[in-house]
Amino acid sequence: TYRNSRGLRIEGQLGERFTFHTSLVESQARFAAHVNELAGSNEVVPGYWLAKTFRDDAYDFAYATGEIAYDAGKFFHFRLGRGKQFIGEGYRSMLMSDNSVNYPFFRIETTVGKVKYVNLWAVMSDLRPEVALADDVYAKKYLSMHYLSINIGRRWNLGLFEGMMWGDELNRYGFDANFLNPVILYRPVEFAQGFTGGNILMGINTSYQLPGGLKVYGQIAIDEFLFEEIRDWSNGSWLNMMAWQAGVKWGDALGIRNLFLRAEYNAARPYTYAHREVLTNWGHYSQPLAHPLGANFSELLLHAQYRRGRWQGQLAVHTAALGRDENKEANWGGDIFKPFNQRSTTNDVFIGNGVPSDLLYWRAEVSYLANPLYNLRLQLGVQHRSEDEPTLGLPNSQIWYLGLKTDMYDLYQDY
């Protein structure tokens, strides 16, 4: 395995209110086996961009991002660019994470006292041949999102999330100006415009700051559900498409300065984030927009990080219980890119349905911060991934690595 990257980043400011940045990174890499397999099958390096074959078993790829921002004063902040979003306090997000490829977006942040209101509009792409347009043009879909965040007192934050993915593989709808309304609920607009294929995700994000540097946090994501089926939860209706997160993080843990600890639990029921239409899933460039495992899983992760001077040590352990599809025709709800109306079961739908598989990932690393200005680190570490059913999921791997790295962007390999 290796990775060789070169890049350029430019930041600037025009007057007191306009700022901008742009970045371009060009890389060649051979990753750990499970990441290499994913890049080959999806033709996308996870979190980066399109993957071109380099030599026999490596990839050539780029990373491009940039935005302009305007601070309109006390209440409004505008951002236009190509990048990612992340909602939540966790390592993962069950609403919107930075797991996928960058996408074009326009974002408005409105802040009034302890209330922040975020509007986001974005254009997503789907590379799969079954939704490609003529001349292999990638199919487009559109995301409209509202997020309302309120600080209640000095310790509690509560956020309400609503996002809608809409469009179709024939691009009949295009971008509709009705979804530019920054305050309206999306479902009535969808019905009024005749869009029957919209996929709405709603959720709650919350956190509470405890004394001593402890913070507890959580999320609930609701794709679709029926009240009568929730009341009879043991029936396991496929319509109860939900995901949740519960976590705690601790700064200066155990009274030790610069020791950080985290414990987090994530779970998503089968068919969450998928949709009846083949295009309007909660994904972009063949990658989920929320958790990288998609759905039909439960995950526990433990993190520890300690810094002393310029030295830093990290330890991460992740375990997950998954439900895999035994073949391409099966759909037990883990693959969010398969339409849920082509499902393998209707009742007795629980996490782990299909072929049960347990995943273990761990990583240990020590690094030295050579240049704090742009986070240049000399690092040494080991990474391990193993799964009970590697032939149905991704292959197992274990690598040792040594590198000199400017750590500017997250690249998730822990799934």
CORHU-V652358 format. One record per run of one state. SS is the DSSP state (H for helix, E for strand, - for the rest). FROM is the first residue (numbers start at 1). LEN is the number of residues. If there is no record, write none. Layout:
BEGIN
SS | FROM | LEN
SS | FROM | LEN
END
This chain:
BEGIN
- | 1 | 1
E | 2 | 13
- | 15 | 3
E | 18 | 13
- | 31 | 2
H | 33 | 10
- | 43 | 1
E | 44 | 1
- | 45 | 5
E | 50 | 1
- | 51 | 1
E | 52 | 3
- | 55 | 3
E | 58 | 14
- | 72 | 4
E | 76 | 8
- | 84 | 19
E | 103 | 10
- | 113 | 2
E | 115 | 12
- | 127 | 2
H | 129 | 3
- | 132 | 2
H | 134 | 3
- | 137 | 2
E | 139 | 14
- | 153 | 3
E | 156 | 11
- | 167 | 10
H | 177 | 4
- | 181 | 5
H | 186 | 8
- | 194 | 5
E | 199 | 11
- | 210 | 1
H | 211 | 3
E | 214 | 11
- | 225 | 2
H | 227 | 5
- | 232 | 1
H | 233 | 3
- | 236 | 5
E | 241 | 11
- | 252 | 1
H | 253 | 3
- | 256 | 3
E | 259 | 10
- | 269 | 14
E | 283 | 2
- | 285 | 2
E | 287 | 2
- | 289 | 8
E | 297 | 12
- | 309 | 2
E | 311 | 14
- | 325 | 15
H | 340 | 3
- | 343 | 12
E | 355 | 17
H | 372 | 3
- | 375 | 1
E | 376 | 12
- | 388 | 9
E | 397 | 10
- | 407 | 9
END
